[in-house]
Amino acid sequence: MHQGRLKIIIGSVSGAGKTYHMLREGQLLKQQGIDVVICAVTTLQRTETAELLQGFERIASIKWGKDGKEKEDLDLDALIERNPDVVLVDGLAHHNRKDARFPTRLDDIKFLLGHGISVITTINVYELGGFAEIAKKLTGIDVEETVPADTLELADEVRLIDVTPETILARLAEGAIQADESKKWFKRGNLAILRELALRLVAEDVNASLEEYREELGMVGPSGATERILVSTQYHWNGSLYVRRGQQVAKRLNGDLFVVTFIDPKKKLSKEAATFKRSMIKLVEKVGGQFEELPLRSRRRLPSDLVRYATKYGVTRIVMGHSKQSRWQEFWQGSVINGLLGKIKNIDVFFMTDRAEHEGRRILPAKMGGTGDRTSYKRPSMQEVESRIASIKRGTFKVYIGAAPGVGKTYTMLLEGNDLKKKGFDVVIGLLETHGRKETLAQVGNLEIIPRKTIHYKGARLEEMDTDAIIRRAPDIVLVDELAHTNVPGSQNRKRYEDVLRLLDAGISVISTVNVQHLESLNDAVEQITGIRVRETVPDRILQLADEVQLIDVTPQTLQQRMKEGKIYDLDKVDQALSHFFKTGNLIALRELALREIADDVDERLESWERKSSLRGPWRRQEVIYVCVNVTPHAERLIRRGFRIAYRLKAVWYVTFVRPEGMEMTKEIAERIETLRKLTERLGGTFEIQTAANYKEIHRIIVQKANEYNTTQLIVGQSKVSFWEEIYKGSLIKSLLRTARHMDVLVVSDYEAGK
């Protein structure tokens, strides 16, 4: 009770805005009557940051020099004598002078915390032990002062200040960042690498909090926020292939890797198996996985043991080899695969083909050649010229994204709008939703607001953004809130993001906002986390079109406090919100989901610049994804999963519905198929309908078409047919697994929402 609280604000690089946000938090605490002082806070002559210093009592620091640079140590005696509630201090990784009481600022802060004084402080990701080595490896830059790798574990709260490379470079060009620093980190690729490191670091920290929270509540199974890949293999020469494939999948999906093997404890390993065991353990350690050897009780119990292990560790996907049994062998001897599919819930199963039978013993083909332009002397066609002119004329697009309502997206958007206006840009507000938040409304300042357009619908007067009026007004930049909003009937476009695309095509730059739960491909993950199906979505391609995507990160504690103070919803709705969408577990999981999604977005952009230092590494296989759907509600989930996998693997992808000739095409089924087609095309896939002579022929049509497309990964949903339906029609899953052993097959579980 007497221990002070520690909050760490982390950024990717100097100039990200850590000190600015620390001082803002200090100002908010002062408004609540909390005694806040500052010591050793450095603004580096940044105007916006220096303005926030007003009103703070400053405790003088102890100044000294090193290598011609002025250093500042905390005056611990003065701080203890003053005894404030909170002290704001920069530079957590700072090392003190030789004769100081403690060698580092971290030690100073621990001392203050022990005396009941809370501390808010700042650090860059590359100043954390472990990450300094990664940063050096990827950027070639040494870091002099660091803190231990476990420092974040000391904090009660960790907040990330996410800033895009474009914003940092703009600040550098404006002189807001000291010029001598530009020789170090300020190259576009390095900035992106450090940003991704920061996002992934905080995501891991949030994941630890989420696991602790779920464990306290006795929750088991996957959280929905992150991927965990479990490879089930044996001590055999091809075991390493399964481990490497699992590692590739885990890396591309930004997930953790587990490897398990079952052995008979009564039998001694052969010399060959013992050799394979040693090499497998070494490989798993090398790729950063977790290895475990489990006792094999019996072949028929193996599926239950595997499911139990996967559930215990929150596994989202099991990777294993195809069965080599015939149908009769499966019947008489029992099938591990069929047993697994019959018992598993909320976990996908990935059946990996034995590529050695088709491609030799190499799991990966040779590295593909560069994609540089070899036709630079070729004269562009008129169509290519027009396309290039259109891209030059197009406005730039920036999106602020958050984990939940109330994190401060609109506030930050308005803040940036006012900053841009001060710099001489013509900035207007096209659509603003303050939701009654006074702090947000106060940020409108002198920005011009374009009046909304009135639309009459069923006797009611409704308002929407007046896109035509904005185009006529032709500003440099327009601020547009709530990108995923559905327009009222009668509007020119159905969705607000379509209005934004019109503005961009008209040469107007747009800054907009969206929450992570509104991304189309994350719709299922959000439902799994919260139990709520979000109806308003935006296709992922819209975010991919953005020139900048920036995360507004807020801790669940801060968000819930804002909720209780009535800063997000009206006070009469607070209790309901805190017990539903804004539950602690939901907020932690959504925050992790947002951090990982933006980290992946950063990595995709790194790869698009053809850099070799993409953190997830290059994906060297040419993949084709083939998704099979029916007309059940599970179909949308399969399509979204197909898109996410195809996007991460940079693959072409197809969605197929196979209709048996005896199936009646009712109006409801036709509408259902059209819905699936629109979703596929909205996400960038190709949808097609095939016909089979009867139900038992469906799997042959699927495999035939998949072969025509040179499919490498087949995606199907988990079968729910009854025993008698399986006898009469046959099991599509089992038939596919027998006839598609030459390709990888992913069986997607039908997740239960909110579990």
C-alpha positions in Angstrom: 0.0 0.0 0.0 2.9 2.3 0.7 4.7 1.5 -2.6 4.5 4.0 -5.4 3.1 3.2 -8.8 5.3 3.0 -11.9 4.1 3.9 -15.4 6.5 3.5 -18.4 5.8 5.3 -21.6 7.7 3.6 -24.4 8.4 4.7 -28.0 10.3 3.5 -31.0 12.8 6.4 -31.2 13.6 9.8 -29.8 11.1 12.3 -31.2 8.1 9.9 -31.0 6.4 12.1 -28.4 7.0 10.2 -25.2 7.8 13.3 -23.1 4.8 15.2 -24.6 2.4 12.5 -23.6 4.0 12.1 -20.2 3.5 15.8 -19.5 -0.1 15.6 -20.8 -0.8 12.8 -18.3 0.8 14.9 -15.6 -1.5 17.9 -16.5 -4.5 15.6 -16.3 -3.4 14.3 -12.8 -2.9 17.9 -11.6 -6.5 18.7 -12.7 -7.7 15.9 -10.4 -5.9 17.5 -7.5 -2.9 15.2 -7.5 0.5 16.7 -6.4 2.8 16.3 -9.5 6.3 17.6 -9.9 8.9 17.2 -12.7 12.6 16.5 -12.6 15.2 15.8 -15.3 12.5 16.3 -18.0 14.0 17.2 -21.4 11.9 19.0 -24.1 14.8 19.3 -26.6 13.4 22.7 -27.6 10.2 21.1 -29.1 7.6 23.9 -28.9 4.5 21.7 -28.3 6.3 19.8 -25.5 7.8 23.0 -23.9 4.3 24.6 -23.7 3.1 21.7 -21.5 5.8 22.5 -18.9 3.8 25.5 -17.7 2.2 25.0 -14.3 4.6 22.2 -13.2 6.8 22.6 -10.2 10.3 21.6 -11.2 12.7 20.0 -8.8 16.2 20.9 -9.8 18.4 18.1 -11.2 22.1 17.6 -10.6 23.9 18.6 -13.8 27.2 17.1 -15.0 29.0 16.5 -18.2 30.3 13.6 -20.2 32.0 13.6 -23.6 31.0 17.3 -24.1 27.3 16.6 -23.4 25.3 17.8 -20.4 23.8 15.1 -18.2 21.1 15.3 -15.5 20.8 13.1 -12.4 17.8 13.1 -10.1 18.3 14.9 -6.8 16.9 12.1 -4.6 17.2 14.0 -1.3 15.3 17.0 -2.7 12.6 14.7 -4.1 12.2 12.8 -0.8 12.0 16.1 1.1 9.4 17.5 -1.3 7.5 14.1 -1.2 5.0 14.7 -4.1 2.4 12.1 -5.1 3.9 11.7 -8.6 7.2 12.7 -10.2 7.6 12.9 -14.0 11.1 12.0 -15.2 12.6 11.3 -18.6 15.2 8.8 -19.7 14.7 5.6 -17.7 17.9 4.1 -19.3 20.0 7.0 -18.1 23.3 6.1 -16.2 24.3 8.4 -13.3 27.6 10.0 -12.5 30.2 7.9 -10.7 29.7 9.4 -7.2 25.9 9.2 -7.3 24.0 7.2 -4.6 22.8 4.7 -7.3 24.5 3.8 -10.6 21.3 4.2 -12.8 18.1 6.1 -13.0 16.2 2.8 -12.8 17.7 2.4 -9.3 16.7 6.0 -8.4 13.2 5.3 -9.5 13.0 2.1 -7.4 14.2 4.1 -4.4 11.4 6.7 -5.0 8.8 4.0 -5.4 9.9 2.5 -2.1 9.2 5.8 -0.4 5.6 5.9 -1.8 6.3 8.3 -4.6 4.7 7.3 -7.9 6.8 7.8 -11.1 5.9 8.2 -14.8 8.9 7.8 -17.0 10.0 7.3 -20.7 12.2 4.9 -22.6 12.9 3.9 -26.2 12.5 0.3 -27.3 16.2 -0.1 -28.2 17.2 0.9 -24.6 15.8 -2.3 -23.3 18.2 -5.2 -22.7 17.8 -7.9 -25.4 16.1 -5.4 -27.8 19.3 -3.4 -27.9 21.0 -6.4 -29.5 18.2 -7.0 -31.9 18.2 -3.3 -32.9 22.0 -3.5 -33.5 21.6 -6.6 -35.6 18.9 -5.0 -37.8 20.2 -1.5 -38.0 23.9 -1.8 -37.2 23.7 0.9 -34.4 25.2 0.5 -30.9 23.2 1.6 -27.8 25.3 2.9 -24.9 22.8 3.0 -22.1 20.3 0.2 -21.4 18.1 -1.3 -18.7 17.6 -5.0 -17.9 15.2 -6.9 -20.2 12.7 -7.5 -17.4 12.3 -3.8 -16.5 8.8 -3.6 -18.0 7.7 -6.2 -15.5 8.2 -3.7 -12.7 5.7 -1.3 -14.2 2.0 -1.1 -13.1 1.2 0.3 -16.6 3.1 0.3 -19.9 1.8 2.6 -22.7 3.2 2.7 -26.2 3.4 5.9 -28.2 3.1 4.7 -31.8 4.4 7.0 -34.5 4.8 6.3 -38.2 8.2 6.7 -39.9 6.6 9.4 -42.1 5.6 11.5 -39.1 9.1 11.2 -37.6 10.8 12.2 -40.9 8.4 15.1 -41.2 9.4 16.3 -37.7 13.0 15.9 -38.6 12.6 18.0 -41.7 10.8 20.7 -39.7 13.7 20.9 -37.2 11.6 19.5 -34.3 14.2 16.7 -33.8 17.8 17.6 -33.3 19.9 17.3 -36.4 22.8 15.4 -34.9 20.4 12.6 -34.0 19.6 12.0 -37.7 22.9 10.2 -38.2 21.7 7.4 -36.0 18.2 6.1 -36.3 16.4 8.4 -38.8 16.3 6.3 -41.9 12.9 5.1 -43.1 13.7 1.4 -42.9 15.3 1.7 -39.4 12.4 3.7 -38.1 10.0 1.0 -39.3 12.1 -1.8 -37.7 12.2 0.0 -34.4 8.5 0.8 -34.6 7.7 -2.9 -35.2 10.0 -3.9 -32.3 8.1 -1.6 -30.0 4.7 -2.8 -31.1 5.7 -6.5 -30.7 7.3 -5.8 -27.3 4.2 -4.2 -25.8 2.0 -6.9 -27.4 4.0 -9.5 -25.5 3.7 -7.6 -22.3 -0.1 -7.3 -22.8 -0.3 -11.0 -23.6 1.4 -11.8 -20.3 -1.3 -9.7 -18.5 -4.0 -11.4 -20.5 -2.8 -14.9 -19.6 -2.6 -13.9 -15.9 -6.1 -12.5 -16.0 -7.6 -15.5 -17.8 -5.8 -17.8 -15.4 -7.3 -16.0 -12.4 -10.8 -16.5 -13.9 -10.1 -20.2 -14.7 -10.5 -19.5 -18.5 -9.0 -22.1 -20.9 -8.5 -22.3 -24.6 -7.4 -19.6 -27.1 -8.0 -16.0 -26.1 -8.7 -14.9 -29.7 -6.0 -12.2 -29.6 -3.0 -14.2 -30.7 -2.0 -17.3 -32.6 -0.4 -20.3 -30.9 0.9 -23.1 -33.2 1.3 -26.6 -31.9 3.3 -29.0 -34.0 2.7 -32.7 -33.3 5.5 -34.9 -34.7 7.6 -37.9 -34.1 11.3 -38.7 -33.9 11.6 -39.4 -37.6 13.8 -37.9 -40.3 10.8 -35.7 -41.5 10.1 -34.4 -38.0 12.2 -31.4 -38.7 10.1 -30.6 -41.8 7.0 -30.3 -39.6 8.8 -28.2 -37.0 10.1 -25.8 -39.7 6.7 -25.6 -41.4 5.1 -24.8 -38.0 7.7 -22.2 -37.3 7.1 -20.6 -40.7 3.3 -20.5 -40.0 3.9 -19.1 -36.5 6.3 -16.4 -37.7 4.0 -15.2 -40.5 1.0 -15.2 -38.2 3.0 -13.6 -35.4 2.4 -16.5 -33.1 4.1 -18.7 -30.5 5.4 -22.1 -31.4 5.0 -25.3 -29.4 6.3 -28.7 -30.4 5.2 -32.0 -28.8 5.9 -35.6 -29.4 4.4 -38.7 -27.9 6.5 -41.7 -27.0 5.9 -45.1 -25.3 7.6 -44.8 -21.9 8.0 -48.6 -21.7 10.1 -48.7 -24.9 13.6 -47.5 -25.2 14.3 -45.2 -28.1 16.3 -46.7 -31.0 19.7 -45.2 -31.7 18.2 -43.5 -34.8 15.2 -42.1 -32.9 17.6 -40.8 -30.2 19.6 -39.0 -32.9 16.5 -37.4 -34.3 15.4 -36.4 -30.8 18.6 -34.5 -30.2 18.4 -32.7 -33.6 14.7 -31.8 -33.0 15.3 -30.4 -29.6 18.2 -28.3 -31.0 16.0 -27.1 -33.9 13.1 -26.1 -31.7 15.5 -24.1 -29.5 16.9 -22.4 -32.5 13.6 -21.3 -33.9 12.4 -20.1 -30.4 9.8 -22.8 -29.8 8.8 -24.8 -26.7 9.4 -28.5 -26.8 7.8 -31.2 -24.7 7.8 -35.0 -24.7 4.6 -36.7 -23.5 3.8 -40.3 -22.7 1.8 -42.3 -25.2 -0.8 -44.1 -23.3 -2.4 -45.7 -26.4 -3.1 -44.9 -30.0 -6.8 -44.4 -29.3 -6.1 -42.0 -26.4 -3.7 -39.9 -28.3 -6.3 -37.5 -29.8 -7.7 -36.8 -26.3 -4.2 -36.2 -24.9 -3.3 -33.9 -27.8 -6.5 -31.9 -27.4 -6.0 -31.6 -23.6 -2.5 -30.3 -24.1 -3.6 -27.8 -26.8 -6.4 -26.5 -24.6 -4.1 -26.1 -21.6 -1.7 -23.8 -23.6 -4.4 -21.9 -25.5 -3.3 -23.3 -28.9 -5.2 -21.9 -31.9 -3.8 -24.3 -34.6 -2.4 -27.8 -34.5 0.1 -28.8 -37.3 0.5 -32.5 -38.1 1.2 -34.8 -41.0 -1.5 -36.3 -43.3 -2.6 -39.8 -42.4 -1.1 -42.6 -44.6 -3.9 -45.1 -43.7 -6.4 -46.4 -46.2 -10.1 -46.1 -45.4 -10.2 -49.7 -44.1 -7.1 -49.2 -42.0 -8.8 -46.2 -40.5 -11.9 -48.2 -39.7 -10.1 -51.3 -38.2 -7.1 -49.6 -36.5 -8.7 -46.3 -35.5 -7.7 -43.0 -37.0 -5.8 -40.4 -34.9 -7.0 -37.7 -37.3 -10.7 -38.6 -37.2 -10.5 -38.9 -33.4 -8.9 -35.5 -33.2 -11.5 -33.8 -35.4 -14.3 -35.4 -33.4 -13.0 -34.0 -30.1 -11.5 -30.6 -30.9 -13.2 -27.3 -30.3 -12.1 -23.8 -31.0 -8.8 -25.1 -32.5 -7.9 -25.3 -36.2 -6.0 -28.4 -37.5 -3.4 -28.0 -40.3 -2.5 -31.2 -42.1 0.8 -30.8 -43.8 1.7 -32.8 -46.9 4.9 -34.8 -46.9 6.7 -32.6 -49.5 9.6 -35.0 -49.6 7.4 -37.3 -51.7 6.8 -34.6 -54.2 9.7 -32.1 -54.0 12.5 -34.1 -52.5 13.7 -33.5 -48.9 13.8 -29.7 -49.1 10.9 -27.9 -47.4 11.6 -24.7 -49.3 12.4 -24.0 -52.9 15.3 -21.8 -53.8 15.0 -18.1 -53.0 13.0 -16.3 -55.6 14.9 -13.7 -57.7 14.6 -10.0 -57.2 11.5 -8.2 -58.4 13.3 -5.2 -59.8 12.1 -3.4 -62.9 13.7 -5.0 -65.9 11.7 -3.0 -68.4 12.9 0.5 -67.5 13.5 1.3 -71.2 10.0 0.2 -72.2 7.8 3.1 -73.2 4.7 3.2 -71.0 1.3 2.7 -72.6 -1.4 5.4 -72.4 -3.2 3.4 -69.7 0.0 3.2 -67.6 0.6 6.9 -68.0 -3.0 7.7 -66.9 -2.6 5.4 -64.0 0.6 7.0 -62.8 -0.9 10.5 -63.2 -3.9 9.4 -61.1 -1.7 8.1 -58.4 0.3 11.4 -58.3 -3.0 13.4 -58.1 -4.4 11.2 -55.4 -4.6 12.6 -51.9 -2.6 11.0 -49.0 -4.5 8.8 -46.5 -3.7 8.5 -42.8 -5.7 6.3 -40.4 -5.7 6.4 -36.6 -6.6 3.0 -35.2 -7.5 2.0 -31.6 -8.4 -1.1 -29.6 -11.8 0.3 -28.4 -13.9 3.5 -28.3 -12.5 6.2 -26.1 -8.8 5.7 -26.6 -8.3 9.1 -28.1 -8.4 8.6 -31.9 -10.6 11.6 -32.7 -8.8 13.8 -30.1 -5.5 13.0 -31.8 -6.9 13.5 -35.3 -8.1 17.0 -34.3 -4.8 17.8 -32.6 -2.9 16.9 -35.8 -5.5 18.9 -37.8 -4.8 22.0 -35.8 -1.0 21.5 -36.0 -1.2 21.2 -39.8 -3.4 24.3 -40.0 -0.7 26.3 -38.0 1.8 25.1 -40.6 -0.2 26.7 -43.4 -2.3 23.8 -44.7 -6.0 24.2 -45.6 -7.6 21.8 -43.1 -11.3 21.2 -42.7 -13.5 18.8 -40.7 -15.7 16.7 -43.0 -17.3 14.6 -40.3 -16.8 14.7 -36.6 -18.4 12.5 -33.9 -17.5 13.8 -30.4 -20.0 11.6 -28.6 -20.4 14.5 -26.1 -16.8 14.3 -25.0 -15.8 17.9 -23.9 -12.0 17.3 -24.3 -12.6 16.2 -27.9 -14.9 19.1 -28.7 -12.3 21.6 -27.3 -9.8 20.4 -29.8 -11.9 21.6 -32.8 -10.3 25.0 -32.2 -10.4 27.2 -35.4 -10.9 24.3 -37.8 -13.7 24.9 -40.3 -16.5 22.4 -40.2 -18.3 21.5 -43.5 -22.0 21.3 -42.8 -23.6 17.9 -43.1 -26.0 16.9 -45.8 -29.6 16.3 -44.8 -31.3 13.1 -46.2 -35.0 12.4 -45.8 -35.7 8.8 -45.1 -39.1 7.3 -44.2 -40.3 10.7 -42.8 -37.1 11.3 -40.8 -34.4 13.9 -41.3 -31.0 12.2 -41.2 -27.5 13.7 -41.6 -24.4 12.4 -43.4 -21.1 13.8 -44.5 -21.5 16.0 -47.6 -18.8 14.6 -49.8 -19.8 16.8 -52.8 -19.5 19.9 -50.7 -16.1 18.9 -49.5 -14.9 18.3 -53.1 -16.3 21.7 -54.2 -14.5 23.3 -51.2 -11.3 21.5 -52.2 -9.2 21.8 -49.0 -5.7 20.3 -48.7 -6.8 18.0 -45.9 -10.1 16.8 -44.5 -10.7 15.1 -41.2 -13.3 12.2 -41.4 -14.3 10.4 -38.2 -15.5 6.7 -38.0 -14.3 5.2 -41.2 -16.4 2.0 -40.8 -19.7 3.9 -40.5 -22.7 2.8 -42.7 -24.4 5.7 -44.4 -28.1 6.2 -44.2 -30.2 4.8 -47.0 -30.4 7.3 -49.9 -26.7 8.3 -49.7 -24.6 8.2 -52.8 -22.3 5.5 -51.2 -23.3 2.8 -48.8 -20.2 3.1 -46.6 -18.2 6.1 -45.4 -14.9 4.6 -46.5 -16.3 4.8 -50.1 -16.8 8.5 -49.6 -13.2 8.7 -48.4 -12.0 7.0 -51.6 -13.9 9.6 -53.6 -12.2 12.4 -51.7 -8.7 10.8 -52.2 -9.4 10.4 -55.9 -10.3 14.1 -56.0 -6.8 14.9 -54.7 -7.9 15.7 -51.2 -5.8 14.2 -48.4 -7.8 12.4 -45.6 -7.1 11.7 -41.9 -9.6 9.2 -40.5 -10.2 7.0 -37.5 -11.3 3.4 -36.9 -11.3 0.7 -34.2 -9.6 -2.6 -34.6 -12.9 -4.5 -34.1 -14.2 -2.9 -37.4 -11.6 -4.6 -39.6 -13.4 -7.2 -41.7 -10.9 -10.0 -41.4 -10.8 -9.6 -37.6 -14.6 -9.8 -37.2 -14.5 -13.4 -36.0 -11.6 -12.9 -33.6 -13.4 -9.9 -32.0 -16.6 -12.0 -31.6 -14.6 -14.8 -30.0 -13.0 -12.3 -27.6 -16.1 -10.3 -26.7 -19.1 -12.4 -27.7 -20.3 -9.5 -29.8 -20.6 -9.6 -33.6 -19.6 -6.2 -34.9 -21.9 -5.3 -37.8 -20.1 -2.3 -39.2 -16.9 -3.3 -40.9 -14.3 -1.9 -43.3 -12.3 -4.1 -45.8 -8.7 -4.6 -44.8 -7.7 -3.3 -48.2 -8.7 0.2 -47.2 -6.1 0.1 -44.4 -3.6 -1.3 -46.9 -4.3 1.7 -49.2 -3.4 4.1 -46.4 -0.1 5.9 -46.6 0.1 5.8 -42.8 -1.6 3.7 -40.1 -0.9 4.8 -36.5 -2.1 3.1 -33.3 -3.4 5.1 -30.4 -2.5 2.9 -27.4 -4.2 3.2 -24.0 -4.0 0.8 -21.1 -7.3 -0.9 -19.9 -6.9 0.8 -16.5 -6.9 4.3 -18.1 -9.7 3.4 -20.5 -11.9 2.1 -17.6 -11.1 5.2 -15.6 -12.2 7.4 -18.5 -15.4 5.4 -18.7 -16.2 5.8 -14.9 -15.6 9.6 -15.3 -18.2 9.7 -18.1 -15.7 10.7 -20.7 -16.7 7.9 -23.2 -20.4 7.2 -22.6 -23.1 8.9 -20.6 -22.9 8.0 -16.9 -26.1 6.0 -17.0 -24.5 3.6 -19.5 -21.2 3.1 -17.6 -22.1 0.1 -15.5 -23.5 -1.8 -18.5 -20.4 -1.0 -20.6 -18.0 -2.1 -17.9 -19.8 -5.4 -17.5 -19.9 -6.1 -21.2 -17.7 -4.8 -24.0 -15.4 -2.8 -21.6 -14.7 -5.8 -19.3 -11.0 -6.0 -18.3 -10.4 -9.2 -20.2 -12.0 -7.9 -23.4 -9.9 -4.6 -23.3 -6.6 -6.5 -22.7 -7.3 -8.9 -25.6 -8.4 -6.2 -28.0 -5.4 -4.1 -27.1 -3.1 -7.1 -27.9 -5.0 -7.7 -31.1 -4.5 -4.1 -32.2 -0.8 -4.1 -31.3 -0.1 -7.3 -33.3 -2.2 -6.2 -36.2 -0.3 -2.9 -36.6 3.0 -4.7 -36.1 2.1 -7.0 -39.0 1.1 -4.0 -41.0 4.5 -2.4 -40.4 6.2 -5.7 -41.4 4.2 -5.9 -44.6 5.3 -2.3 -45.5 8.9 -3.2 -44.7 8.6 -6.2 -47.1 7.0 -3.9 -49.8 10.2 -1.8 -49.7 12.1 -5.0 -50.5 14.2 -4.9 -47.3 15.8 -8.1 -46.0 15.3 -7.1 -42.4 11.6 -7.7 -42.2 11.2 -9.1 -38.6 9.1 -12.1 -39.7 11.5 -13.0 -42.5 10.8 -13.5 -46.2 8.1 -15.9 -47.3 9.8 -17.8 -50.2 7.1 -20.2 -51.3 4.6 -19.3 -53.9 1.3 -20.2 -52.3 -2.2 -20.6 -53.7 -5.1 -20.7 -51.2 -8.3 -22.6 -52.0 -11.3 -22.1 -49.7 -14.3 -24.4 -49.8 -17.6 -23.1 -48.4 -21.2 -24.2 -48.1 -24.2 -22.0 -47.2 -24.0 -22.3 -43.4 -23.2 -19.3 -41.2 -19.7 -20.7 -40.8 -18.9 -19.8 -44.4 -18.0 -16.2 -43.7 -15.5 -17.3 -41.1 -13.8 -19.5 -43.7 -13.6 -16.7 -46.2 -12.1 -14.3 -43.7 -9.6 -16.9 -42.6 -8.7 -17.6 -46.2 -8.1 -13.9 -46.8 -5.9 -13.4 -43.7 -3.7 -16.4 -44.6 -3.5 -15.4 -48.3 -2.5 -11.8 -47.3 0.2 -12.9 -44.9 1.6 -15.4 -47.4 1.2 -13.0 -50.3 -0.8 -15.7 -52.1 -3.6 -15.7 -54.7 -6.8 -17.2 -53.3 -10.1 -18.6 -54.5 -13.4 -19.4 -52.8 -15.6 -22.2 -54.2 -19.1 -23.3 -53.5 -19.9 -26.8 -54.9 -23.6 -27.3 -55.6 -24.9 -30.9 -55.9 -27.3 -31.3 -58.9 -30.1 -32.4 -56.6 -29.9 -29.3 -54.4 -32.8 -27.0 -54.7 -31.7 -23.4 -55.4 -34.2 -21.5 -53.3 -34.3 -17.7 -53.0 -32.7 -17.9 -49.6 -29.8 -20.0 -50.8 -29.3 -17.8 -53.9 -29.1 -14.7 -51.6 -26.8 -16.5 -49.3 -24.4 -17.4 -52.1 -24.5 -13.8 -53.4 -23.5 -12.6 -49.8 -20.5 -14.9 -49.9 -19.5 -13.7 -53.3 -19.6 -10.1 -52.2 -17.6 -10.8 -49.1 -15.0 -12.6 -51.1 -14.7 -9.9 -53.7 -14.6 -7.2 -51.1 -11.6 -8.9 -49.5 -9.9 -9.3 -52.9 -10.5 -13.0 -53.6 -12.1 -14.9 -56.6 -15.5 -16.6 -56.0 -16.9 -19.4 -58.2 -19.6 -22.0 -58.2 -19.0 -25.6 -59.3 -21.5 -28.4 -59.8 -21.2 -32.0 -58.6 -23.4 -35.0 -59.7 -24.2 -35.7 -56.0 -23.0 -35.1 -52.5 -20.4 -37.9 -52.6 -18.8 -36.3 -55.6 -18.2 -32.9 -54.0 -14.7 -33.8 -52.7 -13.6 -34.9 -56.2 -14.7 -31.6 -57.8 -12.9 -29.6 -55.0 -9.6 -31.5 -55.4 -9.9 -31.4 -59.2 -10.3 -27.6 -59.2 -7.7 -27.2 -56.5 -5.2 -29.1 -58.7 -6.0 -26.9 -61.7 -5.0 -23.8 -59.7 -1.9 -25.6 -58.3 -3.2 -25.1 -54.8 -0.7 -25.4 -52.0 -3.2 -25.0 -49.1 -6.9 -26.1 -49.0 -9.1 -24.6 -46.4 -12.3 -26.3 -45.2 -14.7 -26.0 -42.3 -15.1 -28.6 -39.6 -17.9 -31.1 -40.4 -21.0 -31.3 -38.2 -22.8 -34.1 -40.0 -24.5 -36.7 -37.8 -23.5 -40.4 -37.9 -26.4 -41.4 -40.2 -25.7 -38.4 -42.5 -22.2 -39.6 -42.8 -23.3 -43.1 -43.6 -25.7 -41.8 -46.3 -23.7 -38.9 -47.8 -20.2 -39.6 -46.6 -17.9 -37.3 -44.7 -16.6 -34.5 -46.9 -13.7 -33.8 -44.5 -12.5 -37.4 -44.4 -12.9 -37.8 -48.2 -10.8 -34.6 -48.8 -8.1 -35.6 -46.3 -7.7 -38.9 -48.2 -7.7 -37.5 -51.7 -5.8 -34.2 -51.0 -2.7 -35.6 -49.3 -0.5 -33.9 -51.8 -1.4 -30.4 -50.5 -1.7 -28.8 -47.0 -5.2 -28.9 -45.6 -6.4 -26.5 -42.9 -9.6 -27.6 -41.1 -11.1 -24.4 -39.5 -12.9 -24.9 -36.2 -16.4 -23.4 -35.7 -15.4 -21.1 -32.8 -17.8 -20.4 -29.9 -18.1 -16.7 -29.4 -17.0 -15.3 -26.1 -15.2 -18.5 -25.0 
